[in-house]
Amino acid sequence: MANAVRYGVQIGAVDRQDITDADLYNEAIGDAKLTQELGFDAAWLVEHHFSDYYPTPNPLIFLSHLAAACPGLGLGTAVMVLPWYDPVRFVEDVSMVATVAKGPLYIGMGRGTAKLEYDAMRVSMEEARDRFRECWEVTQLGLQGEAFTYNGKYVNVDRPIQIRPSLAPDRKIEFFGAIGSPGSAEIMAELGLRPLALAQFPDHMLIKILDRWTAKNEQVGKAKSDIMPISAKCFIADTDEEAREEARGYLASFYKLQAEHYTTDSTPWGDIAGYEQFAKIFANMRLMGDPAQNDPILDRSLVGTPETVARRVNELRAIGFNYLLISNAMAGVPREVRHRMMRRFAEEVIPLCEKMPVPERPVLEVRAAG
């Protein structure tokens, strides 16, 4: 039987494209309040800089505001880009949010893939994996509540320091590592991080990611994870075609903006150590800016009638995911569309998910799974 499932909502500073940044942030606060009103587990934020593609440069600052605006609501990040942070300041910020927030706290972390952002942060992308690892190691040390030192390639803490505020003994923070490939699944398992996946990958890739993570996790002697989250775009309507038509338009705009943000035309991904696997992913990104090209993404996402969406949720549960992070919060998507999705998911989809059977884990062709 599939594990009990939880549902969160990814929110963002998004709405119509003709409003101010201050208004965009007010929209995000409104989305968080509706998230709590509808009984979702948590509101999650992404980190991005310098463009309309999620202008939320420091999710932890915003989460501290939401902790006051929505007392008790779970809060999450998907994700914080660790190579851009001073590790000591990062662990201090996490500790502060964990202290002021009263609900569950989920910190998803990744190494980032936007060269625009890396260049502006004055960090080499080839240093990303090492900087990620060192920041995560410092974070673990700092949250133990004792004085510590650290000696790494990029980070050195020679004089013992103790992070304040110190966490209460019973305060738990759930940490996750963003997974973009089966190889990165193994890296995150080695670091002791649970996987945070994207539903835009084909099912055979998701299965391979979880299998590789599980095998490595067992090899390094870590406990089995009780939270396995996956993020999925969600559009719900009275008919499948109506939902797909709405999703096609918004997702086409989203992928065009994503391609611009990630400078897919000018970044030589294959030449950047550690990012070679992204060359193919980003080569296809502009294609998905054409509504006629993104039907495969719709099939993998949560798009359709409540029954269709519930069936897809349970397919993802069958693969091994038990935390669905849903969203259609993208630049240009107005409040009516976002709130309609959230309400229909909470009021119609979730009850259907509990009534419908969770299928057996998919058995895929060897060719696809290889």
Buried (B, 14 or more C-beta within 10 A) or exposed (E): EBBEBBBBBBBBBBBEEEEEEEEBBBBBBBBBBBBBEBEBBBBBBBBBBEBBBBBBEBBBEBBBBBBEBBEEBBBBBBBBBBBBBEBBEBBBBBBBBBBEBBBBBBBBBBBBBBBBBBEEBEBEBEBBBBBBBBBBBBBBBBBEBEEBEBEBEEBEBEEEBEBEEBBEEEBEBBBBBBBBBBEBBBBBBBBBBBBBBBBBBBBBBBBBBBBBBBEBBEEEEBEEBEBBBBBBBBBBBEEBEBBBBBBBBBBBBBBBBBBBBBBBEEBEBEEBEBBEBBBEBBEEBBEBBEBEBBEEBBEBBBBBBBEBBBBBBBBBBBBBBBBBBBBBBBBBBBBEBBBBBBBBBBEBBBEBBEEEEBEEBBEBEEEEBE
